[in-house]
């Protein structure tokens, strides 16, 4: 049974645009997923990247064209400049870590959290928003209060593991055979690899 370590940031527009395709691919191939939210901005600083606001104007201009194009291509609602971005991604990440420990549809929770940022102008640093996403994904909203220390520890360890394993952006997928795929636009390649076609 293949396994996928999924490194992502709840504030990443590209992770949002991945939608539920990873979960569909995993289901097709009977693969398991470990969700590993991490601090992407900290990873940029350690792997040669830059936060969007610090990038050259030509890169910022291209990003402003590419994101709405990709969203339109995928039929997903998208706000290029959401009201609460950037914000603190840690609380939503802690909730995802707690949900994974509980068991349930973690993929749906991730999608709801990112949809809140990129389509609904909601602040995922706020407890009420995180709790609402938990409830909509079928989790007890109270798990947002459980295991905060473990969540913080796991979130920090996910960053260290990401850097150690060569993760430099999000979304980033690492298979148990060592193959790596960066970006929502490489999910088709991940699928083909699991099919043995790539």
N, C-alpha and C positions, 0 to 999 in steps of 0.2 A: 504494500500500500504506500503510494508516494506521500510525502509530507512537504508542506510549503510554510516557510517562515515569512510572514507578511509584515514588513517594516513600513510604517506609514505615520503621518501626522494628521491629527484631526483638523488642522488648519490648512492642509494642502488642497488647493483646487484640483490638482491632478488626481489625488486620491479620491476626491469627491466624484470626479468624472469617471472613475473606474466603475461606479455603480455597484451592481451585484454580479458583475461578470466573473470575478474571481471565484465566488461561491458557486456559480453555475459550472465553471470549469472543474472545480474540485469535486462537485457532485458527479459530473460526467466520468471522471477518472477515479472515483472512489478515493480521493485524496483528503488528507486532513490538513487543517490550517491552524497555525498558532499566530494570533494577532499580537503584534509587537509595536504599540504606539511609542513614539520616541520624540525627543526634542530636535526637530529638524534644523532649526536655526543654529543650535549648538553644534550639530553635525556639520553644517556648512563651514563653520569656523575651523573645524578640525580636518576637513577633507578638501579644502581649496575652493569651496563655493562661497557665495555671497547671498545675504538676504535680498529679496526683491528690490527693496528701497535703495540698496547700495549698488545695484547693477548699472552698467553703462546704459545711457538713454536708449540706444538702439535695441538692447535686450529688453528693456521695459516696454518699448513700443511694440516689439514683436509679440511679447507676452500678452499685451492688451488686444492684439488681433487674434492670436492663436486660441486663447481660452474660449472666447465666445464662439469661434468657428467650431471648435471641438464639441462644445456643449450643444450647438445647433445640430451638428452631425449625429450626435447621440440622442437628440430629442430630450435633453435635460434642461430644466429651468436653471438659469445662472445669472448672478449679479457680479459684474467685474469688480465693483467696489462696494462690497457689503458693509453695512453700517458698523459691524463689530469685528473688524479685521484690520490689523492683527489684534488678538486678545490672548489671554492665558489659556493655552491648550491643555495644561496639566489636569484640571478637574475632570474634564471629559475623558482624558486618557486613563485616569485612576478608575473612573466608572467602568470603562471597557475592560480593564484588568480585573476588576471585581466581578464583572459579569462573566468573564471567561472562567473564573474560578467556580462560579455558580453553575455554569452550564446553561445552554440555551442558544438562541439565534444571535450570536455576537455580530455577525455580518450585518444583520438588519439594524442593530444598534449603531454600528459605525456609520452606516448610510444615513440614518436619521440624524445623527449628530452633525455630520458634514452637510446634509441638506439644510439643517437649521442655520448654518453659517452662510452657505453660498446661494440659497434660494429664499430664505425666510427672514433675513436680517435679524437673527437672534444671537444673543451673546452666550456662547457655550461655556464661558467662565462662571456663569450664574447657576446656582444650585437648582433653581426652579426649572431652568431649561434642561439641565442634565437629567433631573428627575422625570420630567415629561418624556424625554427620549427613552429613558429606561422603561417607563410604563408602557409606552407605545410599542416597544420591542418585546414586551412580555416579561419583563423583569420587575421584581419588587423595587420600587424607587428607593427604599431604605438602604439598599446595598451601596448607595452613594456615600453613606456615612460609615460603612464598614470597611475595615482594612485600609484606612488611609495611609498608615505607615508602610504597609506592604505595597500599596499602590505606588507610593513615592519611591520606594526602594526598587521595585520592578521597572518603573519608568526610567530611573537612572541607569539601571543595569541594561535595559534595552538600548540606550544610547551607546554605552560602552561596547555592547555586542555588535551593534550596527557598525560602528567605526572599525572594530576589529575584523569584521567580516567583509569590509569593503563597500558598505552602503554609503552613498553620497547624495541621495535624493529620495523623493517619495512620490508615488508608491514604489516599493522595491520588493521583489519576490526572490527568495532563495530556496531552491529545491534541495531535498536531502541528497541528491546526486552531485551537488555543488554548482549546478547551473544557476545563473543569476539573470534576472530580467528587471530592467528599470523603466518605469513609466506605464501608465494605463494603456498607451498605444503599443505595448509589447505583450499584452495579454493573449493576443492571437498566437504569438510565437510560443508563449508558455504552453498553450493548449496543444499546438502542433508538436512541441517537444514531448509532452506527455503521451501523445499519440504515437511517438516514435518516428515522426515525419521530419523532425528538425533536430 
